[in-house]
Amino acid sequence: MKKNHLMMAFAFAAMAAACTPGSKQLASGIDLANLDSTYLPGTDFYMFATGGWQKAHPLKAEYSRFGSFDVLQEDNNERLRSLIDSVSAQQNEKGSIEQKIADFYKSAMDSTNLNEHYWGALEEFLLCDGYQSSPEVTADWLKNVWPRMQRQGVPGLFGMYIGADEKDSKNNLVSIYQGGLTLGQKDYYVDQDPKTQEIRKAYRQYISDLCHLQGFSEKDAQRISDDVLRIETRLAVSSKSRTELRDPEANYNKLSYAELKEQFAGIDWDAYFSNFGMEGVKEVCLGQPVAIHEVEKVLKEETPEALQNLYLWHALDMASSFIDDKSRALNFNFYGKVMSGKEEDRPRWKRAVDAVGGGLGEALGQLYVAKYFPPEAKERMEKLVANLQVALGERIDVQDWMSDETKKVAHEKLDAFYVKVGYPNKWKDYSDLEIVADSYLRNVLAVGEWELKDMVKTKFNKPVDRDEWFMTPQTVNAYYNPTTNEICFPAGILQPPFFDMQADDAFNYGAIGVVIGHEMTHGFDDQGSKYDKTGNLVTWWSEEDTKRFEERIEVMRAFHDSIEVMPGLHANGSLTLGENMADHGGLMVAFQAFKNATKSHPLGVIDGFTPEQRFFLAYANVWGQNIRDEEIQKRVKSDPHQLGMWRVNGQLPHIDAWYDAFGISESDPMFVPKAERVTIW
């Protein structure tokens, strides 16, 4: 389980390294067709830079949002499919990663088997014959079937993972956190706006329809729906919001095992941990005590039949994507259409590739790296990261809100960054995972159980392995993890179209350079700044520095709160604060590194744009996208990243160099008076 404070910042970017100036004239990297000259830079820079791209890339029916990132992901999907096809076409030794990849993919692609023979695996999974026929049957199911489902990854009333102790970062700690919400967050259960009420109504119908499809009577399907909505709403009311979960101190509550059993006696913790093979629990971090106390009440006050209904629903919802097409269609209709506005499901092969990547991520990653990520690419990226570290150090030195002592400690943290590029130094061992060719659902459940066992085996009562990766090599993303003070750039993001070996430094620093700077400054944002160089959650800023810092980030929060993303719908400046700060920092640090890199070899005008203009155009083009209204509404509730348009128009008005590059003046609509701009980096 990935820790929920992993700051997976940019989510869209690319490969690589600064182009070394030489005798060869490098290109601008800017595709002029992406621009829309009907807009002026100071009126709407996002549309000026990406309007042409948006017209040329209308939303596909399978997407709720389609952007530059998705172009890269589409290319990556084709690469992964080619790799899987190649191993599927050969004779593979049983138990090899090639056999497991090939058979997992085959099980996902065999539509005939899925539609005609899925029921045996589903019945074996649910084991609900005699459903509610007697209290004895229900009691037996809760005692024997439900624990097995938990081992297979079915979500219950709360969650558990093993990860770094945030105040003793060298050692792992068992963590208990709020959960039990199929819709993911409390807003969908408690908000009363018309759109959210429509979603709840559709969710209720989805529960009833899927249960009825799988053989439950209409009466039982309705009863399951009623029980699920009631219990999940109870849990939601007691849960913290996404914004509240961003406070690491407030979500760190460490207890001895004896204290856990005493203070939360309504849960049988011995049975719970024993089910996962975790005898000998010493301490736990209980993230959200109020939510876990509500779990105790639910277990005490709800009937065994109601609890069985909830657990059955969680299991059935999870399984619906891995069985027959009718079940998948109901799943997509709710999550794809209602929640996100998509018009049609992705092709089966794309879903199958995702499943293999999700279940055998590092196995597939080994093949991906061998073919698509040469050693020289890793070397170039590491050099560029080093250049950005120098630039961030320079930005630290000139901040008037940091005291000299804080600057000293900030430099120590910067110097201690653990940089991961491309792929892990050691790969996961999948030898204990059995994959078959004839049952997609059984494979998914086997992966779930294997992942739990692997977590317990490698982390329970053991020190933290700093070489662990929280993303697979083929992932098109990047992250900063505060407890290991690491920045990670998987191979999947280190490739065209965002990095161009034929383009000059202006383009590459504006694209991948900002990505790197973004991840680095996560170590000093409103969350990352609370962790020291060793990854411990501890105060290392002076009280005066903290006050000055918070005054500056309040400007960022208020500015984004004021953005109306749709009529009547405003952005959430608190939820997106960390990512907005990292975008700001990434721009400031990357621009500094760009100026450093070109100081001895100034760049000229290409395609009618100065080097500085090309830097900001490259950044804006990373965020070119089209998006549906439903997806906008969903992301404003749940996504800590600002919408693509506002990662441009909400950031550049706070960058002085952007004003200079495009001659932005007080007469331009995007102009923000200098005294009102964010001044962090």
C-alpha positions as CSV (number, residue, x, y, z in Angstrom):
1,M,0.0,0.0,0.0
2,K,1.4,3.3,-0.9
3,K,1.5,5.8,1.9
4,N,-1.1,8.5,1.4
5,H,1.4,11.3,2.0
6,L,3.6,10.3,-1.0
7,M,3.7,13.5,-3.0
8,M,3.2,12.3,-6.5
9,A,3.6,15.7,-7.8
10,F,3.8,16.4,-11.5
11,A,1.9,13.5,-12.9
12,F,2.8,14.6,-16.4
13,A,6.3,15.1,-17.7
14,A,9.2,13.6,-19.5
15,M,12.7,12.6,-19.8
16,A,15.9,14.2,-19.3
17,A,18.9,16.3,-19.5
18,A,20.1,19.7,-20.5
19,C,21.3,19.9,-24.1
20,T,24.9,20.7,-24.2
21,P,25.5,23.8,-26.4
22,G,27.7,23.1,-29.4
23,S,28.1,23.9,-33.0
24,K,24.8,22.3,-34.0
25,Q,21.8,24.6,-34.0
26,L,19.2,23.0,-31.8
27,A,15.5,23.4,-32.4
28,S,13.1,25.4,-30.3
29,G,11.1,22.3,-29.3
30,I,7.9,24.3,-29.6
31,D,5.3,23.0,-32.0
32,L,3.8,26.2,-33.4
33,A,0.6,24.4,-34.3
34,N,-0.1,24.0,-30.5
35,L,-0.5,27.8,-30.1
36,D,-3.6,29.8,-30.7
37,S,-2.8,33.3,-31.8
38,T,-6.4,34.5,-31.3
39,Y,-5.5,34.7,-27.6
40,L,-2.9,37.1,-26.1
41,P,-0.3,35.9,-23.6
42,G,-1.5,38.4,-21.0
43,T,-5.2,37.6,-21.5
44,D,-5.2,33.8,-21.3
45,F,-1.7,32.3,-21.5
46,Y,-3.0,28.8,-21.3
47,M,-5.1,29.1,-24.4
48,F,-2.4,31.1,-26.2
49,A,0.1,28.3,-25.6
50,T,-2.2,25.2,-25.9
51,G,-5.4,26.3,-27.8
52,G,-4.1,24.8,-31.0
53,W,-3.3,21.5,-29.3
54,Q,-6.7,21.3,-27.8
55,K,-8.4,21.8,-31.2
56,A,-6.2,19.1,-32.7
57,H,-6.9,16.6,-29.8
58,P,-10.6,16.5,-29.1
59,L,-11.7,14.3,-26.2
60,K,-11.9,10.7,-27.1
61,A,-15.0,8.8,-25.9
62,E,-12.9,6.7,-23.5
63,Y,-11.5,9.7,-21.7
64,S,-12.9,12.1,-19.2
65,R,-9.7,14.2,-19.6
66,F,-7.2,13.9,-22.4
67,G,-3.9,15.9,-22.3
68,S,-0.3,15.8,-23.3
69,F,0.3,13.3,-20.6
70,D,-2.3,10.9,-22.1
71,V,-0.5,11.1,-25.5
72,L,2.6,9.8,-23.7
73,Q,0.6,7.2,-21.8
74,E,-1.0,6.0,-25.1
75,D,2.5,5.5,-26.6
76,N,3.6,3.7,-23.4
77,N,0.5,1.4,-23.6
78,E,1.6,0.4,-27.1
79,R,5.1,-0.4,-25.9
80,L,3.8,-2.5,-23.0
81,R,1.4,-4.3,-25.2
82,S,4.2,-5.1,-27.6
83,L,6.3,-6.5,-24.8
84,I,3.5,-8.6,-23.5
85,D,2.7,-9.9,-27.0
86,S,6.3,-10.9,-27.5
87,V,6.5,-13.0,-24.3
88,S,3.0,-14.5,-25.0
89,A,4.2,-15.7,-28.4
90,Q,7.1,-17.8,-27.0
91,Q,7.4,-20.9,-24.8
92,N,7.8,-19.8,-21.3
93,E,9.1,-21.8,-18.4
94,K,6.4,-22.3,-15.7
95,G,7.0,-20.0,-12.8
96,S,9.1,-17.5,-14.9
97,I,8.1,-13.8,-14.9
98,E,7.5,-14.2,-18.7
99,Q,4.9,-17.1,-18.0
100,K,3.2,-15.0,-15.4
101,I,3.0,-11.9,-17.6
102,A,1.7,-13.9,-20.5
103,D,-0.9,-15.9,-18.6
104,F,-2.2,-12.9,-16.6
105,Y,-2.7,-11.0,-19.9
106,K,-4.3,-14.0,-21.5
107,S,-6.8,-14.4,-18.6
108,A,-7.8,-10.8,-19.0
109,M,-8.2,-10.9,-22.8
110,D,-10.1,-14.2,-23.0
111,S,-13.6,-12.7,-23.3
112,T,-15.3,-16.0,-24.0
113,N,-14.0,-17.6,-20.8
114,L,-14.8,-14.4,-18.9
115,N,-18.4,-14.3,-20.0
116,E,-19.2,-18.0,-20.0
117,H,-17.2,-19.4,-17.2
118,Y,-16.6,-16.6,-14.7
119,W,-19.3,-17.8,-12.2
120,G,-17.3,-20.6,-10.7
121,A,-14.5,-18.2,-9.6
122,L,-17.0,-15.6,-8.4
123,E,-19.0,-18.2,-6.4
124,E,-15.8,-19.5,-4.9
125,F,-14.8,-16.0,-4.0
126,L,-18.1,-14.9,-2.5
127,L,-19.2,-18.2,-0.9
128,C,-22.6,-16.8,-0.1
129,D,-24.8,-19.9,-0.7
130,G,-27.7,-19.8,1.8
131,Y,-27.3,-16.0,2.0
132,Q,-29.2,-14.8,5.1
133,S,-31.0,-18.2,5.4
134,S,-30.1,-18.3,9.0
135,P,-28.0,-16.5,11.7
136,E,-25.7,-19.5,11.8
137,V,-24.8,-19.2,8.1
138,T,-24.1,-15.5,8.5
139,A,-22.0,-16.0,11.6
140,D,-20.0,-18.7,9.8
141,W,-19.5,-16.5,6.8
142,L,-18.2,-13.6,8.9
143,K,-15.9,-15.8,10.9
144,N,-14.4,-17.8,8.0
145,V,-15.1,-16.2,4.6
146,W,-14.6,-12.5,5.4
147,P,-11.1,-12.9,6.9
148,R,-10.0,-14.7,3.7
149,M,-11.4,-11.9,1.6
150,Q,-9.4,-9.3,3.6
151,R,-6.2,-11.2,2.8
152,Q,-7.2,-11.0,-0.8
153,G,-7.4,-7.3,-0.7
154,V,-11.1,-6.6,-0.3
155,P,-11.5,-3.3,1.7
156,G,-13.3,-3.5,5.0
157,L,-14.3,-0.8,7.5
158,F,-10.7,0.6,7.8
159,G,-7.3,0.1,6.3
160,M,-3.9,-1.1,7.4
161,Y,-0.4,-0.8,5.9
162,I,3.2,-1.1,7.1
163,G,5.5,1.8,6.3
164,A,8.0,4.2,7.7
165,D,7.4,5.5,11.2
166,E,7.1,9.2,10.5
167,K,8.9,10.0,13.8
168,D,11.4,7.2,13.5
169,S,11.9,7.0,9.8
170,K,14.5,4.2,9.8
171,N,12.0,1.7,11.1
172,N,8.7,0.5,9.8
173,L,5.4,0.9,11.8
174,V,2.0,-0.7,11.5
175,S,-0.5,2.0,10.6
176,I,-4.3,1.9,10.9
177,Y,-6.3,4.5,8.9
178,Q,-9.8,5.4,8.1
179,G,-11.6,3.6,5.2
180,G,-14.7,1.7,4.2
181,L,-15.9,4.3,1.7
182,T,-16.5,2.9,-1.8
183,L,-16.8,6.4,-3.1
184,G,-13.4,7.2,-1.7
185,Q,-14.0,10.3,0.4
186,K,-16.6,11.8,2.8
187,D,-17.8,14.6,0.5
188,Y,-19.8,12.2,-1.7
189,Y,-21.8,11.1,1.3
190,V,-22.4,14.4,3.2
191,D,-22.5,17.1,0.6
192,Q,-26.0,18.2,-0.3
193,D,-25.5,20.0,-3.7
194,P,-27.6,18.7,-6.5
195,K,-24.7,17.0,-8.4
196,T,-23.6,15.1,-5.3
197,Q,-27.1,14.0,-4.6
198,E,-27.4,12.7,-8.1
199,I,-24.2,10.7,-7.6
200,R,-25.5,9.1,-4.4
201,K,-28.7,8.2,-6.2
202,A,-26.8,6.6,-9.0
203,Y,-24.5,4.8,-6.5
204,R,-27.5,3.2,-4.8
205,Q,-28.9,2.1,-8.2
206,Y,-25.5,0.6,-9.1
207,I,-25.3,-1.4,-5.9
208,S,-28.8,-2.8,-6.5
209,D,-28.2,-3.5,-10.2
210,L,-24.9,-5.3,-9.7
211,C,-26.2,-7.4,-6.9
212,H,-29.3,-8.4,-8.8
213,L,-27.2,-9.3,-11.9
214,Q,-25.2,-11.7,-9.8
215,G,-28.2,-13.6,-8.5
216,F,-29.5,-11.8,-5.5
217,S,-33.2,-11.3,-5.4
218,E,-34.5,-7.8,-5.9
219,K,-35.5,-7.7,-2.2
220,D,-32.0,-8.8,-1.1
221,A,-30.3,-6.4,-3.6
222,Q,-32.3,-3.5,-2.2
223,R,-31.5,-4.6,1.4
224,I,-27.8,-4.6,0.5
225,S,-28.1,-1.2,-1.0
226,D,-29.8,0.2,2.1
227,D,-27.2,-1.3,4.4
228,V,-24.2,-0.1,2.4
229,L,-25.4,3.5,2.1
230,R,-26.3,3.6,5.8
231,I,-23.0,2.2,7.1
232,E,-20.8,4.0,4.6
233,T,-22.5,7.3,5.5
234,R,-21.9,6.6,9.2
235,L,-18.2,6.1,8.5
236,A,-18.0,9.1,6.2
237,V,-19.4,11.5,8.8
238,S,-16.7,10.5,11.2
239,S,-13.9,10.5,8.6
240,K,-11.5,13.4,7.9
241,S,-11.7,15.3,4.6
242,R,-8.9,15.2,2.0
243,T,-7.7,18.6,3.2
244,E,-7.6,17.5,6.9
245,L,-5.6,14.4,5.9
246,R,-2.9,16.7,4.6
247,D,-1.8,17.6,8.2
248,P,0.8,15.0,9.1
249,E,1.0,15.9,12.8
250,A,-2.8,15.6,13.3
251,N,-2.8,12.2,11.6
252,Y,0.1,10.7,13.7
253,N,-1.1,9.0,16.9
254,K,1.3,6.3,18.0
255,L,0.1,3.7,20.5
256,S,1.6,0.6,22.1
257,Y,-0.3,-2.5,21.2
258,A,-1.7,-2.7,24.7
259,E,-2.9,0.9,24.5
260,L,-4.6,0.1,21.1
261,K,-6.5,-2.8,22.6
262,E,-7.5,-0.8,25.6
263,Q,-8.6,2.4,23.9
264,F,-10.2,0.6,20.9
265,A,-11.6,-2.5,22.6
266,G,-14.5,-2.8,20.3
267,I,-12.3,-4.3,17.6
268,D,-10.7,-7.8,18.1
269,W,-7.2,-6.7,17.2
270,D,-5.6,-10.1,18.0
271,A,-7.9,-11.8,15.5
272,Y,-7.4,-9.0,12.9
273,F,-3.6,-9.1,12.9
274,S,-3.4,-12.9,13.2
275,N,-5.4,-13.2,10.0
276,F,-2.5,-11.4,8.2
277,G,0.2,-13.4,9.9
278,M,1.2,-10.5,12.1
279,E,1.7,-11.9,15.5
280,G,3.9,-9.8,17.7
281,V,2.6,-6.3,16.9
282,K,4.4,-3.9,19.2
283,E,3.2,-0.4,18.3
284,V,0.8,1.1,15.8
285,C,0.1,4.5,14.4
286,L,-3.6,5.1,14.5
287,G,-4.2,7.9,12.0
288,Q,-7.8,9.0,12.6
289,P,-9.1,7.9,16.0
290,V,-12.6,9.4,15.6
291,A,-13.2,7.3,12.5
292,I,-11.9,4.1,14.2
293,H,-14.2,4.7,17.2
294,E,-17.1,4.9,14.7
295,V,-16.0,1.5,13.4
296,E,-16.3,0.1,16.9
297,K,-19.9,1.5,17.1
298,V,-20.7,0.0,13.7
299,L,-19.5,-3.4,14.7
300,K,-21.6,-3.2,17.9
301,E,-24.8,-1.6,16.6
302,E,-25.2,-3.0,13.1
303,T,-26.6,-6.5,12.7
304,P,-24.4,-9.3,11.5
305,E,-26.5,-9.5,8.3
306,A,-25.9,-5.8,7.6
307,L,-22.2,-6.2,8.1
308,Q,-22.2,-9.2,5.7
309,N,-24.1,-7.1,3.2
310,L,-21.5,-4.4,3.3
311,Y,-18.6,-6.8,3.0
312,L,-20.3,-8.7,0.2
313,W,-20.8,-5.4,-1.6
314,H,-17.1,-4.4,-1.3
315,A,-16.1,-7.8,-2.6
316,L,-18.6,-7.7,-5.5
317,D,-17.7,-4.2,-6.5
318,M,-14.0,-5.1,-6.5
319,A,-14.7,-8.2,-8.6
320,S,-16.9,-6.6,-11.1
321,S,-14.1,-5.4,-13.4
322,F,-12.6,-8.9,-13.6
323,I,-15.6,-11.1,-14.5
324,D,-18.3,-10.9,-17.2
325,D,-18.9,-8.0,-19.6
326,K,-22.3,-7.1,-18.1
327,S,-20.8,-6.6,-14.6
328,R,-18.0,-4.6,-16.1
329,A,-20.6,-2.4,-18.0
330,L,-22.4,-1.7,-14.8
331,N,-19.1,-0.8,-13.1
332,F,-18.1,1.5,-16.0
333,N,-21.5,3.1,-16.2
334,F,-21.2,4.4,-12.6
335,Y,-17.5,5.1,-12.2
336,G,-16.8,6.0,-15.8
337,K,-20.0,7.8,-17.0
338,V,-21.6,9.1,-13.8
339,M,-18.5,10.0,-11.9
340,S,-16.3,11.2,-14.7
341,G,-18.4,11.8,-17.8
342,K,-16.7,9.2,-20.0
343,E,-18.7,8.0,-23.0
344,E,-17.3,4.6,-23.5
345,D,-15.0,2.1,-21.8
346,R,-11.4,1.6,-22.7
347,P,-10.6,-1.3,-25.1
348,R,-10.1,-4.6,-23.4
349,W,-6.5,-4.7,-24.3
350,K,-5.7,-1.5,-22.5
351,R,-7.5,-2.7,-19.4
352,A,-5.5,-5.9,-19.6
353,V,-2.2,-4.1,-19.9
354,D,-3.1,-2.0,-16.9
355,A,-4.0,-5.2,-14.9
356,V,-0.7,-6.8,-15.7
357,G,1.2,-3.6,-14.8
358,G,-0.7,-3.3,-11.6
359,G,-0.3,-7.0,-10.6
360,L,3.2,-7.7,-11.9
361,G,4.5,-4.2,-12.1
362,E,8.2,-4.7,-11.6
363,A,8.2,-8.0,-13.6
364,L,6.9,-6.1,-16.6
365,G,9.2,-3.2,-15.6
366,Q,12.3,-5.4,-16.1
367,L,11.3,-6.0,-19.7
368,Y,10.4,-2.4,-20.2
369,V,13.7,-1.1,-19.0
370,A,15.8,-3.6,-20.9
371,K,14.2,-2.5,-24.2
372,Y,13.3,1.2,-23.8
373,F,15.6,2.8,-21.2
374,P,19.3,2.8,-22.1
375,P,21.9,3.5,-19.4
376,E,22.9,6.8,-21.0
377,A,19.4,8.1,-20.4
378,K,19.7,7.4,-16.7
379,E,23.1,9.2,-16.7
380,R,21.7,12.3,-18.5
381,M,18.8,12.5,-16.1
382,E,21.1,12.3,-13.0
383,K,23.1,15.2,-14.3
384,L,20.1,17.3,-14.8
385,V,18.8,16.6,-11.3
386,A,22.2,17.7,-10.0
387,N,21.9,21.0,-11.9
388,L,18.5,21.6,-10.4
389,Q,19.8,20.8,-6.9
390,V,22.4,23.6,-7.3
391,A,19.7,26.0,-8.5
392,L,17.4,25.2,-5.5
393,G,20.3,25.8,-3.2
394,E,20.8,29.2,-4.8
395,R,17.1,30.0,-4.3
396,I,17.3,29.0,-0.7
397,D,20.2,31.4,-0.2
398,V,18.3,34.5,-1.4
399,Q,15.1,34.0,0.6
400,D,14.5,36.8,3.1
401,W,11.9,34.8,5.0
402,M,14.4,32.2,6.0
403,S,16.9,32.7,8.9
404,D,20.5,31.8,8.4
405,E,20.1,28.8,10.7
406,T,17.0,27.5,8.8
407,K,18.9,28.0,5.5
408,K,21.7,25.9,6.8
409,V,19.4,23.0,7.8
410,A,17.5,23.4,4.5
411,H,20.8,22.9,2.6
412,E,21.5,19.8,4.6
413,K,18.2,18.4,3.7
414,L,18.7,19.3,0.0
415,D,22.1,17.7,0.0
416,A,20.6,14.5,1.6
417,F,18.1,14.0,-1.2
418,Y,18.0,10.4,-2.3
419,V,17.6,10.5,-6.1
420,K,16.0,7.6,-7.9
421,V,16.0,7.5,-11.7
422,G,14.6,5.0,-14.1
423,Y,14.3,1.7,-12.2
424,P,15.1,0.0,-8.8
425,N,18.5,-1.3,-7.9
426,K,16.8,-4.6,-7.0
427,W,13.6,-6.1,-8.3
428,K,10.7,-7.6,-6.4
429,D,10.6,-11.4,-6.2
430,Y,7.4,-12.8,-7.6
431,S,8.4,-16.5,-7.3
432,D,5.7,-17.2,-4.7
433,L,2.9,-15.7,-6.8
434,E,1.0,-18.3,-8.9
435,I,-0.7,-17.0,-12.1
436,V,-2.9,-19.1,-14.3
437,A,-4.2,-18.6,-17.8
438,D,-7.9,-19.5,-17.3
439,S,-9.2,-17.2,-14.5
440,Y,-8.8,-13.4,-14.5
441,L,-10.5,-13.0,-11.1
442,R,-8.4,-15.7,-9.4
443,N,-5.3,-14.0,-10.7
444,V,-6.4,-10.6,-9.3
445,L,-7.2,-12.2,-5.9
446,A,-3.9,-14.1,-5.9
447,V,-2.0,-10.8,-6.5
448,G,-3.9,-9.1,-3.7
449,E,-3.0,-11.9,-1.3
450,W,0.6,-12.0,-2.5
451,E,1.0,-8.2,-2.0
452,L,-0.2,-8.5,1.6
453,K,2.2,-11.4,2.3
454,D,5.1,-9.6,0.7
455,M,4.4,-6.4,2.8
456,V,4.4,-8.4,6.0
457,K,7.4,-10.5,5.0
458,T,9.6,-7.5,4.0
459,K,8.4,-4.8,6.4
460,F,6.7,-6.1,9.6
461,N,9.0,-5.4,12.6
462,K,11.8,-4.6,10.1
463,P,13.8,-1.5,9.3
464,V,12.9,0.6,6.3
465,D,14.4,-0.4,2.9
466,R,15.3,2.9,1.3
467,D,15.7,1.2,-2.0
468,E,12.0,0.3,-2.2
469,W,10.2,2.0,-5.1
470,F,6.6,3.3,-4.7
471,M,6.1,3.4,-8.5
472,T,6.9,0.9,-11.2
473,P,9.6,1.8,-13.8
474,Q,7.0,2.1,-16.6
475,T,4.8,4.6,-14.7
476,V,4.3,8.0,-16.3
477,N,4.7,10.0,-13.1
478,A,7.1,11.2,-10.4
479,Y,7.1,11.6,-6.7
480,Y,8.7,12.9,-3.5
481,N,8.5,10.8,-0.4
482,P,9.2,12.8,2.8
483,T,10.0,9.8,5.1
484,T,12.9,8.8,3.0
485,N,13.6,12.3,1.6
486,E,13.7,10.9,-1.9
487,I,12.8,12.1,-5.3
488,C,11.9,9.5,-7.9
489,F,11.6,9.7,-11.7
490,P,10.6,6.4,-13.3
491,A,11.7,5.5,-16.8
492,G,8.1,5.8,-18.0
493,I,8.2,9.6,-17.6
494,L,11.7,10.0,-19.0
495,Q,10.9,10.0,-22.7
496,P,9.4,12.1,-25.5
497,P,7.3,13.9,-26.3
498,F,8.1,16.1,-23.3
499,F,11.9,15.9,-23.6
500,D,13.4,16.6,-27.0
501,M,17.1,15.8,-27.6
502,Q,16.9,18.0,-30.7
503,A,15.6,21.0,-28.6
504,D,17.7,23.5,-26.7
505,D,17.8,24.1,-22.9
506,A,15.0,26.6,-23.0
507,F,12.5,23.9,-23.9
508,N,13.9,21.1,-21.8
509,Y,14.3,23.1,-18.6
510,G,10.8,24.5,-19.1
511,A,9.4,20.9,-19.3
512,I,11.3,18.2,-17.5
513,G,13.3,20.8,-15.5
514,V,10.1,22.1,-13.9
515,V,9.1,18.6,-13.1
516,I,12.4,18.0,-11.2
517,G,12.2,21.3,-9.4
518,H,8.6,20.6,-8.5
519,E,9.5,17.3,-6.8
520,M,12.5,18.9,-5.0
521,T,10.5,21.7,-3.6
522,H,7.9,19.3,-2.2
523,G,10.6,18.7,0.4
524,F,10.0,22.3,1.5
525,D,6.2,22.8,1.0
526,D,3.6,23.0,3.7
527,Q,3.9,19.2,4.4
528,G,7.5,18.3,3.3
529,S,8.9,21.2,5.4
530,K,7.8,19.3,8.5
531,Y,10.2,16.5,7.8
532,D,14.0,16.7,8.4
533,K,16.8,15.4,6.2
534,T,16.4,11.9,7.7
535,G,12.7,11.8,7.0
536,N,11.5,12.3,10.6
537,L,8.4,14.4,11.3
538,V,10.0,17.1,13.4
539,T,10.1,20.9,13.6
540,W,13.3,22.3,12.2
541,W,12.2,25.8,11.3
542,S,12.3,28.6,13.8
543,E,9.0,30.0,15.0
544,E,9.6,33.3,13.1
545,D,10.5,31.5,9.9
546,T,7.3,29.4,10.1
547,K,5.2,32.5,10.6
548,R,6.8,34.3,7.6
549,F,6.4,31.1,5.5
550,E,2.7,30.7,6.4
551,E,2.0,34.3,5.5
552,R,3.4,33.7,2.1
553,I,1.6,30.4,1.5
554,E,-1.7,32.1,2.6
555,V,-1.3,34.3,-0.5
556,M,-1.2,31.1,-2.6
557,R,-4.2,29.5,-0.8
558,A,-6.3,32.6,-1.2
559,F,-5.5,33.1,-4.8
560,H,-6.5,29.6,-5.8
561,D,-9.6,29.8,-3.6
562,S,-10.7,32.7,-5.7
563,I,-10.5,30.8,-9.0
564,E,-13.9,29.9,-10.4
565,V,-13.3,26.7,-12.4
566,M,-16.9,26.4,-13.5
567,P,-19.9,28.7,-12.8
568,G,-20.5,28.5,-9.1
569,L,-17.6,26.0,-8.5
570,H,-14.4,27.3,-7.0
571,A,-11.0,25.6,-6.7
572,N,-10.0,24.4,-3.2
573,G,-6.9,26.4,-2.3
574,S,-6.3,24.3,0.8
575,L,-6.5,20.9,-0.8
576,T,-4.2,21.9,-3.7
577,L,-1.8,24.0,-1.6
578,G,1.1,21.6,-1.6
579,E,1.0,21.0,-5.3
580,N,0.5,24.6,-6.1
581,M,3.5,25.5,-4.0
582,A,5.6,22.8,-5.8
583,D,4.5,24.1,-9.2
584,H,5.6,27.6,-8.1
585,G,8.9,26.3,-6.7
586,G,9.5,24.1,-9.8
587,L,9.1,27.1,-12.1
588,M,11.4,29.3,-10.0
589,V,14.1,26.7,-9.5
590,A,14.0,25.4,-13.1
591,F,14.2,29.0,-14.5
592,Q,17.3,29.6,-12.3
593,A,18.9,26.4,-13.5
594,F,18.1,27.3,-17.1
595,K,19.8,30.7,-16.7
596,N,22.8,29.1,-15.1
597,A,23.1,26.5,-17.9
598,T,23.0,29.2,-20.6
599,K,25.0,31.9,-18.9
600,S,28.2,31.1,-20.9
601,H,26.3,30.3,-24.1
602,P,23.3,32.6,-24.5
603,L,20.5,31.2,-26.7
604,G,19.0,33.2,-29.5
605,V,15.5,33.7,-30.9
606,I,14.0,30.6,-32.6
607,D,10.6,30.4,-34.3
608,G,10.0,34.0,-33.3
609,F,10.4,33.4,-29.5
610,T,13.1,34.3,-27.1
611,P,14.7,31.6,-24.9
612,E,12.7,32.9,-21.9
613,Q,9.5,32.8,-23.9
614,R,10.2,29.2,-25.0
615,F,10.8,28.2,-21.4
616,F,7.3,29.2,-20.4
617,L,5.7,27.9,-23.5
618,A,7.3,24.5,-22.9
619,Y,5.9,24.5,-19.3
620,A,2.4,25.4,-20.5
621,N,2.4,22.8,-23.2
622,V,2.9,20.1,-20.5
623,W,-0.7,20.9,-19.3
624,G,-2.5,21.1,-22.6
625,Q,-5.7,19.1,-22.2
626,N,-9.4,18.8,-22.8
627,I,-11.7,17.8,-19.8
628,R,-15.3,17.0,-19.2
629,D,-17.4,19.0,-16.7
630,E,-18.0,15.8,-14.6
631,E,-14.3,15.3,-14.3
632,I,-13.8,18.9,-13.3
633,Q,-16.3,18.5,-10.5
634,K,-14.7,15.2,-9.4
635,R,-11.2,16.6,-9.3
636,V,-12.2,19.7,-7.4
637,K,-13.5,17.4,-4.6
638,S,-10.6,14.9,-4.6
639,D,-7.5,15.9,-6.4
640,P,-4.6,17.7,-4.6
641,H,-3.4,18.9,-8.0
642,Q,-5.0,22.0,-9.6
643,L,-6.7,21.6,-13.0
644,G,-4.4,21.9,-16.0
645,M,-5.5,25.3,-17.0
646,W,-4.8,26.7,-13.6
647,R,-1.5,25.1,-13.3
648,V,-0.6,27.6,-16.0
649,N,-2.9,30.6,-15.5
650,G,-2.8,30.3,-11.7
651,Q,1.0,30.0,-11.5
652,L,2.6,32.3,-14.1
653,P,1.1,35.5,-12.8
654,H,3.2,35.0,-9.7
655,I,6.5,34.5,-11.7
656,D,8.3,37.8,-12.3
657,A,10.3,36.4,-15.2
658,W,7.1,35.6,-17.1
659,Y,6.1,39.2,-17.0
660,D,9.5,40.2,-18.4
661,A,9.5,37.5,-21.1
662,F,6.1,38.5,-22.6
663,G,5.9,42.2,-21.7
664,I,2.9,41.7,-19.4
665,S,1.6,45.0,-18.1
666,E,-1.1,46.4,-15.8
667,S,-3.4,46.6,-18.8
668,D,-3.4,42.8,-19.2
669,P,-6.2,40.7,-17.5
670,M,-3.7,38.2,-16.0
671,F,-1.6,40.9,-14.4
672,V,-1.3,40.6,-10.6
673,P,0.3,43.5,-8.7
674,K,3.8,42.6,-7.5
675,A,2.8,43.2,-3.9
676,E,0.1,40.5,-4.2
677,R,2.2,37.8,-5.9
678,V,3.4,34.7,-4.1
679,T,7.0,35.2,-2.9
680,I,8.2,31.8,-1.6
681,W,11.0,30.8,-3.9
